[in-house]
Amino acid sequence: MIMNFIDIAKNVLLVEAKELHDSAQTLGKEIEQAVKIIAATKGKLIITGVGKSGLVGSKMAATFASTGTSSFFLHPTEALHGDLGMIGKEDTVLAISYSGESEELTKILPHIKRFDIPLIGMAKSKDSTLGKYADVLIPIAITKEACPLGVAPTSSTTLTMALGDALAVCMMEKQGFKKEDFASFHPGGSLGKMLFIKIKDIMRDENLPIVTPDTPLKDTIVVMSEGRLGNVLISKDGKLQGVLSDGDLRRALMKEDFSLSAKASDYATKNPRYITDANMLASDALKIIEENKLQHLVITDTEKNIEGILHIHDLIEAGIK
């Protein structure tokens, strides 16, 4: 039997997309009510669930935590065996169970309500045990799983995860969460690097390839090779006078009067591009490098005293894009 896996995959996407679309059309005030409860929470948003719902819940907790809503995942079984104490009176619980009848989950619901802790439920029916205990129930009812047998959680888990994303985004809007806030939670991510890493954090400021304007070209080439930056900085009394790059050197070789005994300054670029603010974001420096088709930027103070050099390779290694 020959199977068309492309058609099978397309069908899965279409079935799940339809369930998402249908849910969007029927979504009601329960989302708004849930947002109000979470926003009023002084403690943490604790998400719990079993099996596939637990895996989705773990992802939800991570999404909430990274977008400004303090949250963590608690497994119901662990809660029953001592970790229930992790839920405080100022917390809110978001419980997930497609059937609303998961045994491990329903066992902790009376304990949650006994302490009058707000409970947001996600289940297919208000008539389920979870639905009856919940202060607000966000429906995750579907008409069809993408699984051909109709039993493996596919459409239901996709919808649950999407509703979790919707809640998290609503909370971001509610709290005025901006990309700078997101970056502060992800300092190692690409956005965090763009918004936090400064030139001074990655520029080279030691053992710089520096020569004086009168340094013979043959000695300058040695310094350039040892510096491994493809250039040397021309400096007088610590102040930037020019830059001699390997490109400048190649162009000089084409001249009839080229001489290794000439001064470094004879072939150097006299007015190189430089920056006087080491606190500039590295991402902004990258824009300057790309716009001007440079390999590096020299960093000086306002008096042109050399402080360091930023090479494009430094930016790449730091993950600045």
Buried (B, 14 or more C-beta within 10 A) or exposed (E): EEEEEEEEEEEBEEBBEBBBEBBEEEBEEBBEBBBBBBEEBEEBBBBBBBBBBBBBBBBBBBBBBBBBBBBBBBBBBBBBEEBBEEBEEEBBBBBBBBBBBBEBBBBBBEEBBEEEBBBBBBBBBBEBBBBBBBBBBBBBBBEBBBBEEEEEBBBBBBBBBBBBBBBBEBBBEBBEBEEEBBBBBBEEBEBBBBBBBBBBBBBBEEEBBBBBBEBBBEEBBBBBEEBEBBBBBBBEEEEBBBBBBBEBBEEBEEEEEBEEEBBBBBBBBEEBEBBBBBEBBBBBBBEBBEEEEBBBBBBBEEEBEBBBBBBBEBBEEBBBE
